Structures are given as C-alpha cells and as structure tokens.
Amino acid sequence: MDQSMLYRSLLRVSLVVTALMLVFQAGLIDQRTSALYLESGQYMSAMVGMSASVAPTEQNLFTAELTRQQTLLAEREQEIAEREIELGLQAGAPTANTTTTYILASILFVQLLLIVLNYALDYLRSKERRNQAVQ
C-alpha cells in the first residue's frame, strides 16, 4: 500500500472516531449520552485514589465523626436536589463541559482541513505528472 494512501486512510478513520466522540460527548443525538460522559468521568476520577491509616487518637476520632456528619449532610443535600429536579424546581444535572466540546470540534475541523489539503495536493501532483507526461 502506498504511504500516502495509508496516511489518508488513517486520517479518515481518526476523523470518524473524533466525530463519533464529539456526537457522544456533546449529546447531539440524545442528552443521555452527555450525562453518561459526565458520570463516567466522575466515576473514573473517584476510582483513582489511595488509602493510609494512622493510629486512632482523640483528634482522629473527632475528625472522623465530623467527616461522617458532613457526608450525611451531603447525601441529604443530594437527595433534596434530586427531588427538586424531579419536581422541576431546578434546571437539572450539569451539562457536558463546553470546553471539551470545543476542543473536540476544533480537532475535527483540523482533521477535515488535513483531508481537504491532502486531496488538493494529490490532485495538483497528478495534474503536474500528466503535464510532464504530455511534454
């Protein structure tokens, strides 16, 4: 296979993959895909972590109790927010990050430019070869 053909096919495949990622991330077809994108990112960031333990002291016990109470308050707040969403009092969960959408769209635009430029240069090259063959 010619190297330019390999480059062209690789560029087309990357263009299609980027376009699918953009459609999925931006929620252009269905908003659930955008929510899935956000939740999977949050899930992955929550899974990365480490743990350490220390000997229990009075200060550690107070800190642990305070953390537990803050966790309970955060859970209650989340439940209230979910109820408000169900009742239509809030706008809902956050939408997809617009920065990511712009980045993916710009990558897609650059890839389209590369494909158009590649075909234009191939056309000019083949036209030049035909002119040289005629002379």
Backbone torsions as a table, in degrees:
resi	resn	phi	psi	omega
1	MET	NA	137.7	179.8
2	ASP	-66.1	146.2	-176.3
3	GLN	-65.1	-36.0	178.8
4	SER	-69.1	-32.7	177.3
5	MET	-68.3	-39.2	177.9
6	LEU	-64.3	-43.4	177.5
7	TYR	-60.9	-44.6	-178.9
8	ARG	-64.0	-43.4	-179.8
9	SER	-68.6	-37.5	176.9
10	LEU	-64.8	-39.7	178.6
11	LEU	-65.4	-40.6	178.5
12	ARG	-65.4	-42.4	179.8
13	VAL	-64.2	-43.7	179.1
14	SER	-65.0	-33.6	177.2
15	LEU	-64.6	-44.9	-179.9
16	VAL	-65.4	-43.2	179.7
17	VAL	-63.3	-43.6	179.0
18	THR	-64.4	-40.0	178.4
19	ALA	-63.7	-42.2	178.2
20	LEU	-64.9	-40.0	176.9
21	MET	-62.1	-41.6	180.0
22	LEU	-64.5	-44.3	178.8
23	VAL	-62.9	-41.6	-178.9
24	PHE	-68.3	-47.3	-175.0
25	GLN	-69.7	-39.7	-177.2
26	ALA	-79.6	-15.0	-179.3
27	GLY	70.4	36.4	-176.7
28	LEU	-68.2	-35.2	-179.3
29	ILE	-90.3	-44.4	-178.1
30	ASP	-145.1	132.6	-178.3
31	GLN	-65.6	-22.6	-179.9
32	ARG	-63.5	-30.6	178.8
33	THR	-68.1	-34.8	176.9
34	SER	-66.3	-43.0	177.8
35	ALA	-64.3	-39.6	177.8
36	LEU	-62.8	-39.5	177.7
37	TYR	-60.9	-45.9	-179.8
38	LEU	-65.6	-45.3	-177.6
39	GLU	-67.0	-36.6	179.2
40	SER	-68.4	-36.1	175.9
41	GLY	-65.6	-41.3	178.0
42	GLN	-67.0	-38.6	179.1
43	TYR	-63.9	-44.5	-179.7
44	MET	-65.3	-38.8	179.7
45	SER	-70.4	-29.3	178.2
46	ALA	-75.3	-26.3	-177.8
47	MET	-77.5	-23.7	-179.6
48	VAL	-85.7	123.5	-179.7
49	GLY	179.3	-176.1	177.9
50	MET	-147.5	165.2	180.0
51	SER	-132.6	152.5	176.8
52	ALA	-147.3	154.2	179.5
53	SER	-130.0	151.5	178.5
54	VAL	-131.6	163.7	178.3
55	ALA	-66.8	135.6	-178.0
56	PRO	-67.3	130.5	174.1
57	THR	-128.3	176.0	-179.3
58	GLU	-63.9	-40.9	179.8
59	GLN	-66.0	-41.0	178.1
60	ASN	-62.1	-40.4	-179.9
61	LEU	-65.9	-41.2	176.8
62	PHE	-63.8	-41.4	179.5
63	THR	-64.3	-41.6	179.4
64	ALA	-64.5	-41.2	178.7
65	GLU	-66.0	-41.9	178.1
66	LEU	-63.0	-41.8	178.3
67	THR	-63.6	-40.9	179.2
68	ARG	-63.1	-42.4	179.3
69	GLN	-66.4	-39.1	177.3
70	GLN	-64.9	-37.1	177.5
71	THR	-64.5	-42.9	177.5
72	LEU	-62.3	-43.3	178.1
73	LEU	-62.8	-40.3	178.7
74	ALA	-64.5	-39.0	177.4
75	GLU	-64.4	-42.8	178.2
76	ARG	-63.3	-41.4	178.4
77	GLU	-62.9	-38.9	177.7
78	GLN	-64.6	-42.4	178.6
79	GLU	-62.3	-41.6	178.6
80	ILE	-64.7	-41.9	179.1
81	ALA	-63.3	-39.8	177.9
82	GLU	-64.0	-41.6	177.6
83	ARG	-63.6	-40.0	178.3
84	GLU	-64.3	-37.8	177.3
85	ILE	-64.7	-43.4	179.2
86	GLU	-62.4	-36.5	-179.6
87	LEU	-83.0	-9.2	178.7
88	GLY	84.3	20.4	-179.2
89	LEU	-84.5	-22.2	178.9
90	GLN	-116.5	165.6	-179.8
91	ALA	-73.1	-21.9	179.4
92	GLY	116.9	-170.3	-179.7
93	ALA	-67.9	156.1	179.5
94	PRO	-63.2	145.5	179.2
95	THR	-83.3	175.8	-177.9
96	ALA	-61.1	151.9	-179.1
97	ASN	-65.5	119.9	-177.3
98	THR	-68.8	-27.0	177.8
99	THR	-62.3	-43.8	178.7
100	THR	-63.5	-39.3	178.6
101	THR	-62.8	-43.6	179.0
102	TYR	-65.2	-39.6	179.1
103	ILE	-64.0	-46.4	178.9
104	LEU	-63.8	-39.1	178.8
105	ALA	-65.7	-38.8	178.8
106	SER	-69.5	-37.0	175.7
107	ILE	-62.8	-42.7	178.4
108	LEU	-62.4	-40.8	178.6
109	PHE	-64.1	-43.1	178.4
110	VAL	-62.6	-40.9	178.6
111	GLN	-64.6	-40.4	176.6
112	LEU	-62.3	-41.9	177.0
113	LEU	-61.5	-41.0	178.7
114	LEU	-63.0	-40.2	179.1
115	ILE	-65.8	-46.4	179.6
116	VAL	-62.2	-43.7	178.5
117	LEU	-62.9	-40.1	178.9
118	ASN	-62.6	-46.8	179.6
119	TYR	-66.5	-37.8	179.1
120	ALA	-65.3	-42.8	178.7
121	LEU	-67.4	-37.6	175.7
122	ASP	-63.0	-40.2	179.1
123	TYR	-64.2	-46.5	179.2
124	LEU	-63.9	-38.5	178.3
125	ARG	-64.6	-43.8	179.5
126	SER	-68.5	-35.5	177.5
127	LYS	-65.2	-40.5	178.2
128	GLU	-65.3	-39.5	178.3
129	ARG	-65.5	-39.4	177.8
130	ARG	-64.1	-40.7	179.1
131	ASN	-65.8	-36.5	178.3
132	GLN	-70.8	-35.4	179.8
133	ALA	-69.0	-34.1	-179.3
134	VAL	-70.8	-37.2	-177.5
135	GLN	-78.7	NA	NA
